[in-house]
Amino acid sequence: MKDIEFIKEQRAQAWREELRKQISAKDRGNIDRISMPEQDPIERSKNYKEVNIGITKEQAIQESHRCLDCPNPTCMDGCPVGIYIPGFIKCIEKEDFLGAAKVIKQTSALPAVCGRVCPQEKQCESQCTYLKMKKPAVAIGNLERFVADYERESGQMSLPEVAPKNGFKVAVIGSGPAGLACAGDLAKAGCDVTVFEALHEIGGVLKYGIPEFRLPNSIVDVEINNLEKIGVTFVKDFVVGNTATIDDLRAEGFNAFFVSSGAGLPRFMGIPGENYTGILSSNEYLTRVNLMSAAKPDYDTPTFFGKNVAVIGGGNTAMDSVRTAKRLGAERAMIIYRRSLDEMPARKEEIHHAQQEGVEFLCLNNPIEYFADEKGHVNKVKVQKMELGEPDASGRRSPVAVAGSEYEIDVDLVVVSVGVSPNPLIPNSVEGLNMSPKRTIVVNEEQQSNIEDIFAGGDIVRGGATVILAMGDGRRAAAGIMNYLNSKKK
C-alpha cells in the first residue's frame, strides 16, 4: 500500500529536516506518552456519550514530539490501508493539523472512524520502534482521531482529488467499512460508483454493530457525506440477490462488482434451552438498540431490558453488548467466557472500560443449558467451570470442562456473542461462485473471485474482521477492479 514516491517527496521536505533537528532522538524518547481522557465510569455507564473524550491540541503536539520520523517507518507495515503515519504526525508537530488530515486521506476514507475503533495496539502501534526500546509506542490512534476531529470541527474539510470520469460503472454491495473504502478509491479513480445497502441506513456494521459510546453515528455520517461529495451514489433498502440480482445489474451496465455484504448470520451454541424467549444474538440485540433506537422512549422498537444479563463470549462485540446492557439498566451485567482474561480476544481498552463500568467477568465458565419460567422466558443458565489445556490452532490454550463443577445463575436476558457466519444471499444467488468450506467467498490477492467481474472483501471473505482489515480489503479490491477494467478496455 505504500506510495514510495509520495513518502520520499514528503520526507525530503526542508521543514521535516528542521523538525528532526529541533529535538534529539534521546529527548523525544524521554517524553511520556499521553493518555486518552475519559468520561467518569459511573456517569458514562448511564449515558450513550462517547467514553473517550479526545485529546487536546496541546496533548497532540506533545505526543507528536515523540515520533522519531524513522527512515524506515515500520509502523506503516502494521497499517492495512497504508497510511503515511510519520507524515501526518510530523504535520501535527508543525501544527499544520489540516495538512495532517490531507496526508491521512491519501489512503484512508474513514479517519475519524479508524481513530476510534481500530485495534492500533495490534497493528500500527505494535510495530513502533519504541517497543524495541521497551518504551510505550507513539499513540498513533489517538493522534489520528485528533486530526480527523480537528478537521471536521474546523469547517474546512478537504476532499481528495478525483480523476476525470473513465466510463466504468461499478456496483459495491454493502456499505460497511470494506464497501466504503472500495467505493472511495474507485470514485477517486474516476469510476461511476453505486453502493447498494440492504438496510435503511448507510454504514453497515459501523451503524448497527458499534454502539454510539464508542462510535457516534454522526461521525460515520460525516465520512459518508464526504464520499457523496466525491461522487459516490448510495442506494438504501436494496437487497442484491433479492431486489435485483447481479445479472440484473450487469444488464443495467455495471462493469464490475465488489461484494462486501458482511457476516450477518449469527451463530449459536446448540445447547438445550437456547430457543427460549430472552435469548438472542448480539447482532440482533445491537441492531435493535444501535440502528432501530430501541433504547429511546419515543421509539417502539421491541427489545428486552434485562436486570440480570449474561453475555456469552469474549470479543469486542461481546463487550459492546454487555456495556449496552449496563446502559439499559442491568443491575448485574456479566461476561461468561470459557477461557481466561488473558486469552480474551477483545481489545484491552474495551475490557478495561467494561471493568470500570461494573461488568462482571465470569472467565473459565461455559454455558451448557438454559431454563425458563412458565411463560417460556429464560430465567437461569447452567454453567460449567473450565480449565485451560494445550494451545489450539489459534495459539490460545483450549478450554477443558471440569467434571462436577456445574452451577446455575439467575438471568432474564442472554446475549450470545460467539461469532457470525457470512451472509449467504449473494453466494446463493450467483451460480458457479467459488466458496470455502466455511461459506466465505474465495478470492485471490487482488480480492477477485473465480468470476472475473466479481470481487469481494471484509467479513464475506474473512468470516470475521476488524474495521481496518475490511478497509484494507476494500482498497486492494479497488486496485484489482481498476486493473481488471483497464485490461478489458485494451
N, C-alpha and C positions, 0 to 999 in steps of 0.2 A: 504493500500500500504506500510505501514511502515514495515521495516525489523528490528524487535525488537532486535534480537541478534547482528546484524551489528551495530546498534546505541549504544547499551550497550558497545560493544567492542571499538568502536571509542571514545565514551565519556570517558571511563576509562583510556585512554592512558595518560601517565605521562605528556607529553608536553601540553596536554589540561589543566590539573590542573595548570601547571606553568603559562599558559597564563591567566587563571582566576584570579590568584593571582597578576599578574603584574599591573593590572588596576582595581580599585574598581568599583563596580556597579554604585556608585554615579558619579564617574568621567566619566565613559562610557556614562552615561545619559546626561552629560553636553557637549558632543561633538556634534557639529552641523551636520545635515545631509548634505551630498554633493549634488550638483545639476549637472544634466547632461549638459555638454557643447553642444551648438547647432550652426549650421550654421546661419549666418545673415539672417533674414527673407526675405529681398529684394533679396539677392543673391540666396537663395535656391529656391525661387518661380520661378526661371528661369532655374533651373537645376534638374537633377534626382539623384544627390548625396545624401547620407544619411543626413537627418536633424540632428539626434543625432550623435555627433562625437565620443562619447565614453569617459569614464573616464580614467584618468591616473593611473599608478601603485601606485603613492603616494596617490591619492584620494581613490583608492580601499582599501588600507591599513588603511587609516584614517577611512573610513566608517566601515571596519570590526571591528575596535576597539569599535564601538557602540554596537555590538551584545553581549547580556548578557549571551549567552550559557545556556539558560533556561533548567532546568532539564526536564520539560515537554514542548517541543518546539511546541507551538500552531500554529506557522507559517506553520508547516507541515500539519496541519489539513486543511489549505486552498489551498494546492497544489494537484491538481488532479492526478499527477503522483508520488507523494510521495517522492520528492527529500529530502535528508537529509540536510536541509538548514543550521543549525548551524555547521554541519560537514564541509561543503565546505567553509563557511565563516571563520571558525577558521583556516583552511588551508591558506586562504588569509592572516590572521593576522600573521601566522608563515612565510609568504612569500613563501609558497610552492604552487605556482599557478597551476603547473601541477598536484599536488596532489588534489587540489580543483576540477579540471576538472574530475579526476577519480571518485571522490565522486558523482558529478552530474550525470556522465554517468552510475552509478549503476542503475539508474531508468529512465533517460531521454535520448531519442535518438536524440533530436534536441535542445541542449542547446543554440546555437547561435541564433536559431530562436525564442525560448521562451523568451530569454533575451531581444528580440526586440519587439515582438508583443503581448505577454501575458498581460492581464489586472491585473498585480500584485496588484494594489491598491484595487482590488475587491477580491483577492484570498489570496496568502500567506501574503502580507503586511497588509491586513485587519485584520489578526489575530495576528499581532505583539504585544508583551507585552507593548511596549512603548505607544500604543494608549490608554491603560487604564490609563497611567500616563500623558495623554494629551500632549504627545510629538510625533514628526514625527516617523513613522515606519522606521526600517532599510531598506535601498534601495536595497532590495533583487534582484530585476530585473536588476538593473544597475550592481550589482556585478556578477550576472550570465553571463551577456553579456561580462563583462570584462574578466572573466575566459575563456569563450569559444573563444574569440578573441585572448587572450594571447596564448592559446594553439595552435590555428591554425597558428598564425604568428611565433611561436617558431620553427615550423617544427618538433615537437616531439609529434604529436597527438597520444593519446592512443586509443586502441581498447578494448572493453570489452572481457572478457573470453567467449569462445564458447564451449559448451558441445560437446562430441562426437556425431556423426550422430546417430539419433534414428530411422531412417527408415520411418518417417512420411513426407508426401508431402502435403503442404498447399498452397492454392491459396488466394492471397489478391487482391481484386478487387477495384482499385482506389489507387492512390499514394499521396493522401493528408496527413495531419498530423495523422489522425487515422490509415490509412493504413501503414504509415511509422513506427509508434510506435509499431503496432502489428507485423509487419514484423521483426523489430529489436529484440523484445523479443522472437519471435519464432525461429529466427536464433540462438540466444544465447542459446536456449534450445536444439539445435541440429536438428531442422527441416530443410527440403529442402523447401525453401520459394520462390515462384514466385509472383511478383507483376505485375498485368495487368493494364495498363493505356490506356485510350481511346485516349488521346491527344498525340502530338508528343514530348512533354516534360514531364519529371518526376517532381512531386511536387504538382500537383493538385492546390488547392486554393492558396498555398504558391507562386506559379508561376503566375497563371492567375489573381488572385484576389487582391494581395497586391502589391502596387507599389514599385519600387526599392528605392524610397526615404525613405521608411520605412523598407523594407527588400530586400537587393540586391540579385539577382538571384545567384550570385557567392557564397553567404553564404549558400543558400539552396543546391547548387551543392556539396559543401564540405561535408555536412551532408549526402547526398545521396551516395557519394563516400565511406564514412565510412561504410554505410550499405552494399554496394557491397563488401567491403573488408572482411566483416564477413560472406559473402556467399549468400546474398540476390540477386536474379536474377530479373531484370526489363525488361518487355516487353512493348514496346510503340505501339501506333496505333492499339490497340487490344480492341475491344468493346465487353465485356462479355454480352451475351444476343443477340448479332448480329454476330460478328465474330465467336463466339462459345458460346454455352450455358453452364450452369453449369453441365448439364447432359453429354455434350461432354467432359468437363474437368474431370468429375468423371471417364469416360471411359479411360482417359489418366492416371489415377492412383492417382488423388488428393483425399486425405482423408478428408479434411475439407476446409471450405471457410470462409473468412472474407469479408463482403460486406461493403465497405466504399466509395461508389460511389457519395456521396455528395448530395447537394441540388442545382443543376444547372438549375432548371426550374424557370425562373423569373416570378414574379407577377407584374401585372399592376392594375390600379385602376378602370378601366372600365368606364372612364368618356368620354364625347364627344370629338372627335378630336384626340384620343390617337393613332390612326393609321397613322397620318401624318408623312411624312418624317422628320427626325431630332429629333424624339422621340424614345429613345432606353433604354434598361435596363442597369443597372450598370454592370451586368455580361458581356453583350456584349461589352460595352464601355471599361471596364478594360481589358477584354481578348484581344481585338484588340490592345490596347496600350501596355499592360504588356507582353503578350505572343507572339503577332504577330508583335511587333515593329512598330506599325503604326506611332509613333512619329518620327521615324528615316528617314531622307531623302532618304536613299538608299534602303528603303523597299516600296513596292507599296500596302501595306495593306490599303484598303479603310476605312476611318473614317471621321467624321465631326470635324472640328476645329472651334467651335463657338466663337463669340466675346461676346455675352450675353448668358451665360449658367446658366440654372436653374437645380439644383439637388434636387429631391423630396425625403425627408427622413432625418433621424437624427442619423443613426447608423454609425459604423466605415466604412462600405462600401460607405456610402454617403460622408463621409469626404475624403476617398481615391479618390472618383470620382471628387469632386469639387476641390480638391487640384491638381489633374491631369489636369483638365480643365485650371486651373490657369497657370500651367507649359506649356500648349499647346497654350498659348497666349490669353486666355479670358481676356477681358477688365473689364467685370463685371461677377463675379462668385458668384452665390447665392445658399444658402441652404434655401429651403422652407419646413418648418416643422410645423405641426399642433399643437404641444404642445409648452411649453416654454423651454428655455435653460436648466432649472433645470431638466426637465423630459427627456432630450435628452439622448439616451442610449449609444452614442459614448463615448469612453474614454475621460476623461477630457484633457489629454495631446494632443489628436488629435484635439479636439475643440480649444484648446489654440493655437496650431500650425496653424490651419486654420485661426483663427482670426488674428494672427500675419502676415500671408501672404496676408491679404487683402480680405478674403472671407466675403461676406455679409451674415448675418443671419436674415432671414425673419421668425421669430418664430411667433407662433399663426396665421399662414396663411395656407390655404389649396387650392390646385388647384381644380377647378371644370369644366374647359373647356379649350380646345386649339383651336387656329385659325391658318390659313395658308395663304400663298400668292397664286398667280395664278398658281404656279407650284406645289402646294401641300406641300410646306415646311413650317414647323411651324414658326410662326413669333410673336405670342402673347400667353400668358397664362392668363386666368382669375382666380383670386384667391379670396377667401372669408376669412375675418378675423374670428378668433376663440377666444373663452374664455374657461377657464377651469372649469369643473363641478366637480362631485363627482369622487373619485378614482374608477378605473375599476379593473378587476381580477388581473392585473399585479401590482396593487398598485399605478399606475400613475393616475393622475386626467384626466378624459375623456374630450376631446375637444368638444365644443359645438359651432355650427355656429352662428355668429352674423348676424341677418337679415339686409339686405340692405347695407352690408359692402363690396360688390364685387368691385374689380378694376382690371385693366389689366396691365401686364408687358410685355415689348418687350423682346423676346427671339429668338435665332436662333438655339439653341440646348437644349434639355431637356433630362436629365438622371433620370430615375425612379429607386429609390432605396428603395422600401417599403417592401422588403422581398423576399424570394425564397421558392420554393417547392421542395420536394425530387425528385431526378432523377427517373423516372418511369420505366426505361428499365429493371432492374433486377426484381423488383416485377412483372412486366407484363410477364416475361419470365419464372417464377418459379411457377408452379401450386401448389396451396394449401398454399402458404406462408401467414402467418397472418399479416394483415396490419391494422393500426389505421384508424379512420375516416379522418385523415389528410394525409393519404397515406404514413406514415412512417412505417418502419418495427418494429413489436412488438418483444421485447427481454426480457429475464429475467435478473437477477442480474449479470450473467456471460456473458451477451451480446449474449446469444444463442436464436435463433428463435424457432418456433414450429417444424421446420425441423432440425433434430438433428445435421447434419453436417454443417449447415449454421449459422454463427454468423454475427453480424452487429454492426456498431457504427458510431459516428460522425453525420453529418447532415442527413443522410438517416434514422437515428433513432430519432434524436433530432429535426429535422426540421430546425435548425439553432444553431450553437455553436461556441465558441471560439476555437482557435487552441489548447489550453491546455486541454479543456474539451474533445475535439475529441481525443487527445492523451491519456487521461485517459481511454476513451472507448476502444482504441486500446490495451492498456496494460491489462485491465480487460478481453478483448476478448482473448488475447494470453494465459492468465492463464486458461480461460474457455476452450479454444481449447485443451490445454495440458491435462486438467482433462478429457475431453471427449475422446481424442485419447488414453490416458493411460487406461481408463476404457474399451475401446473396445479391447485393447490388452490382457486383463486378460482372 
